[in-house]
Amino acid sequence: MTETKQSTAAQPTTVQSPAVQSPVVDTRPDLAAAIALAGRTLAAVRPDQYDSPTPCTEFDVRRLSSHLVGVLRRISVIGRGEDPFSVPSFADELADGEWAAAWGPAAEEAAKVWADPEVLGRDLRLPMGVKPGAVAAAVYTNELILHTWDLATATGQRPEWDTALLERLVEVVRRALPAEARGGRIPYGEVVPVAADASALDRLVAWSGRRP
């Protein structure tokens, strides 16, 4: 169902963050890659698939597509240091099929907001609490990758998953999203056990409560 590729993008670098006076990993390239992949997957959804169920059981394809646009808009708001709840979780004003057209402008806005490397060391407000910008970018990379997997699975798509990105993300997400206390502000189900030699994608999906 999935295809993987070796990363051709620049590897994450470390930058000196004045806010914390120590090097931090630049997680913005992975966030940008996740935004681009989600956009391509969203653009490939057909109208006859809008009512199809997804692995994220509370969403069908229509609702998930609307949510993805809401998530992308929220990424910009968070990067500006604003209240994440000031942006709706769903782009309800968009009619069926308008999600892909809305994705481009929202992606451009996110790129502008996150262009400043100092954002990595700032404390930003997320729905789950305050996190450094570097962690916030990784958390939303994870959310976008998961929902891209949800959407691809529901619509029979085979995205070219970046294996190196997924391996980095697994390590970050395991630290940022504990296995305990799921639910509430941690909107993920219980961790699903997988084999030790499972792919990075399967490990990431399972850690977030999905069954690969």
N, C-alpha and C positions, 0 to 999 in steps of 0.2 A: 504493500500500500504506500510505502514511503521510499524516497530516493535520497541518498546522501551524497555530499560532495566535500572535497577538501576546501578549506577557506581560501578564497583568492583575494579577500579584502585585507587591508592592513590590520595587523594584530593590535590588540589593545596596548596602549603605552601607559606609563606612569607620568603624572604631572605633579608639580609642586603646588599644593593648595595653600594659599595664604590663610585661609580660614582655620586650618588645622595644623599648619606648619609641619607637614609630613607628606611624603609621596602617597598618592592614591591612584588606584587603577582607573584608567579612563574607560568607563563602560558605555560611553556614548556611541562608539562605532557599532557595537552590538545592538543597541537600541535602534539606530538608524537602519541596520540590516533587517531587524524584526519588523519595523514599520514598512519597509519596502516589500518584504515578503507577504505581509498581511494584505497590503494593497493589491498585489498581483493576484492573490488568492480570492480576494473579494471581487475583483473585476471579472473573474472567470465564472462566477455564480450565474446560473441560468434562471429565468423567471419560473420555470416549472419546478424548481427546487426550493422555492421560498418556504413552503409548508413542511419541508422535510425535517425530521427530528435530528438533533445533534447529540454527541456524547455529553455535552453540558445540558443535563436533562431539563432544566428550566427554560431553555431556549430552543426554538426552532430556528431554521436558517434565517428567516426574516428578522426575528428578534436579535439573534446573534450579530447579524450584519449591522443593525442599528446600534447595538452595544459597542461594537468595535469602533465605530465612528465616535461615540461618546468617550470611550477610553482614550483615543488619540487626542481628542480635544482636552481631556483632563490632564494629559501628559504636559501640555503647554502651560496650563494653569499652575500645575505643581512646580514646574521649572521656574516660573515667575515668583514663586514663594507665596502664592495665593491659596485660598481655601479650596481643597479639591471638591468639596460638596457644593461649590458655587456653579459647577457644571453638571448637568444631568447625566446620568449613566447611559441614556439612550438618546439617539438623535430622532426623536419622535416627529419632528417637523418635516422630515424627509419622506417622500413618497417611495413606494416600492421601486427598487432599481436605481435610486438616486445616490446610494451609499458610495459607490465607486467614484462618482463625480465629486462628491464632497471630500473624498480622501485626499486628493492632491493638495488643495489649499490647506487642509488641516496638517498634512505632513510638512508642508513648507513652513507653516507657523511653528511647528515643533522644532524643526531644524534651526530656525532663527533663535528661539528661546534657549535652546541647549547649546548654542554655538560658543558661548563663553565658558572656557575651562574652569573658571572659578565656581561654577554651579556645582561641580563635583564635591566640593568641600562644604557647601552650605547645608544647614539643616532645613529640610523641606517637609511640608505637611503632606502626609499620605493618609488615606482612609484608615490605615492600620496604626497610625501614629507618626511621630517625627523620625525621619531617617536622613542620613547624609545623602547628598545628591548622587554620589556614585552608587549607593545602594538603591536609591529610588529608580535610577535608570535601569538597573538590573532587575528590580522587581517588575517594572513595566515591560521590559524585554520578555520576561517570563510570561506575563499575562498575555502579551500579544502572540508569543509563540504557541501557548496553549490554545488560545482561541483560533489561531490559524490552523492548528491541528484539528480542533473541533470542526471547523468549517470545511477543511479539506476532506476529513473523514465523512462528513455528512453529504458532501457533493461529489465524492469520487475523484478528487484531485490528488496529484502526486507531486507536491512541492519538492524542490531541490533543497533539502535541509543541509545546513552548514554544520558538519560534524564538530569542527573545532569550536564554533560558537556554542553549540549545545553542551559540549564538555565543560567549557568555562561556566556556563549558566548553571549547570547542575551543582557545581561547587559553591557558587554564590548563593543559590536558592536554598541549599541545605542549611546554610548559616543564617540566612535572613528569614526563612519561613520554618520555624520549628515544627517537629512532628506532633507535638502536643498542642493542646488548646486550639484545635481547628474550629471554625465556625465563628460567627459574630464578625469581629473586625478582621479575622483571618478567613477569607471567603473560599476555603478549599476543604475538600473532604479528607477523610482519614487516608494516610499513606497506604498505597496498595503494594504488597510484596511482589518483587520481580527477581528473576535469577541474577546471580552475581555478574554474569557475562552479558546482561541485557544491553541493548544499544543505549546511547546517551539520550536519544529521544524517548525511548520507553522508560528509562529511569526518571527523566524529567516529568513525563506525563504521570507516572505512578506516584511520584513524590507529591504531586498536586492533586491527588485523589481520583485520577482517572484510571481506567483499566485499559492498558495498551492493547 
